[in-house]
């Protein structure tokens, strides 16, 4: 169904029931659409369970006005997170900041957007914006390191050695040893681009 929608639409508005089951369904749908080029928005229906009930109660014109207030997937996740905490409580306020920063660090947002969201978190919690930004930037760097390690592990798992099908009795063991050395060189270049000139010189590339 997602693939079919990508052929006929540029934008999708998700609107499920406002109860817990509906919120979980929204999260599942967001995960399905995350790998597409569709612009996805989330509609929160005030005073009604779903769009059908809202239209029957308030009319189509009111519904079209509500559509103007749709949220991005990131805004939906942050709004869902803040509802879990009592921001009057110091411990829960810090827990919310940690969760919100985790959401932002795991999302592909620009530095400008991070600054905007850090400001919102600061306003919600009363915590200094600079402190929020410091924690956020640290989390973004950590997420980047984890992504690079995952990429390196995937390269090792599916990379050069996976393409070798030489039987051991015909030099396969030596070939696998060469592949292991090659993987180590690739990993070194991924971790530190400064090693590339040295490796090229040593290998006469």
CORCORNOR-V230842 format. One record per backbone hydrogen bond with DSSP energy under -1.0 kcal/mol. CO is the residue of the C=O (numbers start at 1). NH is the residue of the N-H. Records with the same first field share a line. If there is no record, write none. Layout:
CO = NH + NH
This chain:
1 = 5
2 = 6
5 = 8 + 9
10 = 39
12 = 41
14 = 43
19 = 23
20 = 24
21 = 25
22 = 26
23 = 27
24 = 28
25 = 29
26 = 30
27 = 31
28 = 32
29 = 33
30 = 34
33 = 36
39 = 12
41 = 14
42 = 71
50 = 54
51 = 55
52 = 56
53 = 57
54 = 58
55 = 59
59 = 63
60 = 64
61 = 65
62 = 66
63 = 67
66 = 69
67 = 70
71 = 42
72 = 76
73 = 77
74 = 78
75 = 79
76 = 80
77 = 81
78 = 82
79 = 83
81 = 84
82 = 85
86 = 89
89 = 93
90 = 94
91 = 95
92 = 96
93 = 97
94 = 98
95 = 99
96 = 100
97 = 101
98 = 102
99 = 103
100 = 104
101 = 105
102 = 106
104 = 107
107 = 109
110 = 114
111 = 115
112 = 116
113 = 117
114 = 118
115 = 119
116 = 120
117 = 121
118 = 122
119 = 123
120 = 124
121 = 125
122 = 126
128 = 132
129 = 133
130 = 134
131 = 135
132 = 136
133 = 137
134 = 138
135 = 139
136 = 140
137 = 141
138 = 142
139 = 143
140 = 144
141 = 145
142 = 146
143 = 147
144 = 148
145 = 149
146 = 150
147 = 151
148 = 152
149 = 153
150 = 154
151 = 155
152 = 156
153 = 157
154 = 158
155 = 159
160 = 163
161 = 164
167 = 170 + 172
168 = 171
171 = 175
172 = 176
173 = 177
174 = 178
175 = 179
176 = 180
177 = 181
178 = 182
179 = 183
180 = 184
181 = 185
182 = 186
183 = 187
184 = 188
185 = 189
186 = 190
187 = 191
188 = 192
192 = 195
193 = 196
195 = 199
196 = 200
197 = 201
198 = 202
199 = 203
200 = 205
